[in-house]
Amino acid sequence: MQYQINHADLTLILALERGRSLAKAAELLKVDVSTVFRSIRRLESALGTALFVKSRKGYLPTDTAQALAEQAERAEHALDAARVALTSGEQVVSGTVRVTCTEAVLHSLLLPALATFMPNYPALSLELGTSNSFANLSRRDADIALRLTNTPPEHLVGRCLGSTSYVVCGHPGFAERLAESATSVPWIAPDDAMQDHPTVIWRNQQYPGLVPRYHCSGMSTIAQLVSTGMGVAALADYMVHTLPGVEALSGPLPGCNTQLWLLTRPDCRALRSVQTLFEELTPRLRDAMLR
């Protein structure tokens, strides 16, 4: 009969994966080193596969051990949530919510908002993913999406949190050259995968002969290049104030205003965890869009 792994096995693997040494794992488990050594060898024999490889850097987990350690962490979080629920009563908000947004929205808007209230919900876990499409929400790979769009899909429900404008921005040293000629400065722009982005459409209409010097696969990467002084780019106004040394070098670009939507699937909107995130994120993100 194939060996059935149990909670004690997962705890052992997680301890050695975190400690990377027998001594550290023994300390975490509150046992002696020889017990950890014998237990790991016994488990590897039972499973018929190596779990750790000893090296100069310590005990390194194999792919199997890494996968089991991830499951152990989930079990650990579930136990923590159960303990919180017992002490807090029925009012506790728990569970795991999967949230998707673009990298730019994640770093400039979502993470600062989450930092202000997530400590108040110790039993609530988030899985954060970045994507430029709605597909993952439609495939049920995510529960909540933050999307910049003026036409949210009809099969999703949610709230409009405000509108963002786009401006040409860069280090102040580019301002004079940009005023003289748009083609005299290096431009940083989305690559062909984002050819329908409003800033690309604006640039092609306004400067049809302009060829950007740098192309990037995401707005967050574009922002980083602008921050280093490598050129100018059209970015959302909420991003500009987060970039050191970067200023708006133009007013709002015509035709580029885009709404920010907080969206979920109809089958998720009644979940307490989703409702809580909606109520906590809505005022914070609306304030951030107004800055």
N, C-alpha and C positions, 0 to 999 in steps of 0.2 A: 504494500500500500504506500502511495506517495506521502511524504511527510507533510503534515499540516502545520504551517507556521502559526505561531500564537503571539499574543501581545508582549510577552516577555522577550521573545526573539526580536521583535521590532524595536523594543526599548534598548536591547543590547546593541543592535546594529546602529541605531541613531546615536547612542553614546559614543561609540568608536568613530563614527563618521564625523561627529562634532569635535571630539577630542583629538583624533588622529594619532593617539598613543594609548598603550595599555594603561599607563598610569593615570592619564586624564579620564579615560573611560571608567576606570575603577573608582575614581573620585566622584564622578557624576552618578554612578550607580551605587556608591557607598558599599563596595565590596573590595576584596583584595585583587591584585594584579593577576595572580595565578587563576582566579575564578574567571576573569574576563577571557584570558588566553584559552583555557579549557572549553569555555562555553562557545567561543567563536569557532574553534576547531571542531567541536561536536556538531554545531549547526551546519558548518560547511560540509561535513561528512554526510549529515542527514539529507541535505539538499542536493548533494552531488555536484556542487559548483563552488568555486572560490568567491569569497565575498570581499576580501581585502588583500592588497599586495603591499608587502613591507618594502619601504624605500628609505632613502636618506631624509625624506620629508615626513616620514612617519608611515602610518597605516593608511594607504589610499584606497578608497572604495572602488570596486568594480562597477560596471554599469548596473548589474543586478543589485548590488548593495545600495547604490545611489537611488534606484527606483524604490526599493523597500524603505529607505530612510525617508523619502518624500511621503510615502504612505504613513510612516510612523509619525511624522510631523502633523499630518492631517488628523490622525487619531488623537494626538496630543492636544491639538486645538479644539477638537470636539469635546474632549474631557474637560478642558478649561471652560468651554461654553456651558457645559452641563453644570459645573460647579457654580458658575455665576448665576445660572438660572435658578438653582436651588436657594441661593442666598438672596437673590433679588426678587424672587417671586414672578408672577405672571407678566410684569411690565418689561422684562428684559427683552432686548432686541438681539436676536442671534441668527446664525446661519451664514452662508457664503453667497455673496452677490458678485456676479461677473460684470465688469464695467469696461466698455470699449470707447475709445476716442482717438483722435490723431495725436501724434507725439507733441505737436505744438500746443494743442489744447491741454494735454496732460501736464506738461511742464509749466506753462504760463498761467493756467486757470485751475485745473482740477486738483493738483497736488497741494497748492497753497490753501485751497478750501478744505480739503480732507484733513489737513494738519490741525485745523481749528476745532474739529468736533469728534474725530474718530477716537481719541482717548476716552471719550465719554461712553463708548460702546465696546467694551472689552470682549464681548461675545460675538461681535459682528466681524466677519472676515471678508476681504475684498480680493478678487482676482482682476488685475488691471492688464488690459491688452490694448495695443495700438493698431489701428487700421484706418484706411481712408474710405471704406465702403460700409454700406448697411447690410451686406450679405451675412456677416456673422450673427447679427441680431435676428435676421430672418431664419437662419439655420439653427437658431436656439443655442448658438455658441456663447451668447452674452445675454444678460438680463436688462442692462441699462446702456444706452448710448448717448454720448454728447457729440452732436454733429453741427457743423457750420453748413447750413443749407437754407435756401428760401423755399424749397419744395420738399418737406419731409414726407416720407412714404405714408400713404393713406392707411396701411395696415398697422401702423404703430401709433401709440398715443403718448401725449406728453405736453410740455410747456415750452413756449418761446421765452427765452431768458433775456433777450435784448438783441441789438444789432451791432455789428462791428464794421468800421470802415477800414480801408486800406490806404496806406501812405507810402511814398518813396522815402526810405530812410537809409542812414549810413553815418559814418563819422563826420563831424562838422567840416573837416577839411575838403570834403567832396562838394560842398554846397555851391561854391563859386563856379567851379567847373561845370557842375550840373546845370546851373542857371544859364551858362553860355551855350552849352550843347550837350544834349543827353547822350550822344555817342562818344563824348570825350572821357567818360568814366566807365570803369568795368562794371558790368551788371551781373547779378546773381539771380538765377531764375529756376522755376520748376522744370524738370525734364519732360520728355514726351509723354510719360505716363500720366501727367497732370495737365495735358494740353487744353482741357476745358476749364481750368481754374480761372476765376474772374480776372486775376491780375495778368494772366497770360493773354487773355482776350483783349484787355485794355492796352497792354504794351503793343500787341500786333496792330491794333487800330491806331494808336497814338504815334508809334515809331515803327512803321512797317519794315524799315531797313536795318533796325537795330539787331545785332547778333550778340546775345549774352556771352560773357567770357566763361562763366561757370554755370553748370546745370546740376541740380540736386534732386534727389528722389523724395524730399519732404521739406515742408516749411521750417521745421525745427533745425534741419541742417543748414538751410539758407540763412536762418537767423544767426547761427554760430559763425558762419563765414562773414556775415555783415559785422558781427561783434569784433572779429579780429582785424577789421579794417581792409578786407580784401575787395570791397566794392559796395555798390548800393543795390537795394532790392525793394520790391513792393511787399510790405508785410502788414498784417493786421495791427491796428492801433494798440490793442491790449498787449501785444508782444514788445512794442518799442520800449516802454518804460522798464522792462525787465532786462534789457541789454545794456551793459555798462559802456559808456562812451558813445552810444548811438542816439541820434536825434531824428525827428521827422524833418525831412527836407522838402516836403510838399504838403499841400492840403489834402483832404480826402479825395481819392481817385473816383471819377464819375463812373457809375455803373458797377461798382465793386462791393457795395454794402451787402453784407450777408448776415442772416439771423443765426443765433445759437439756440439749438433745441436740445432739451433734456427729454429723452424718449425711452419707452419700454414697450414690451409686447402686452396686448390686452390681458393675457393669462397671468402676467406678473404684477399688474398694478395693484392687486388686492393683498399682495404679500407685505407683511409688516416691515420686513427689512428694506424692501424697495420703497415703500411709502416713507420710511424714515429718511432714506437717502434723498428722496425728492424734496422733503420738507427742509432738510438741513442744507442741501446744495443750492436750492432755488434762490434764497436771499443773498447768499454769499457770491454766487456767480453773477447775479444781477448787479450787485455792487461793483464787482470786478470789471464788468463790461462798461460801467459808467465812468470809470477812472480816466 
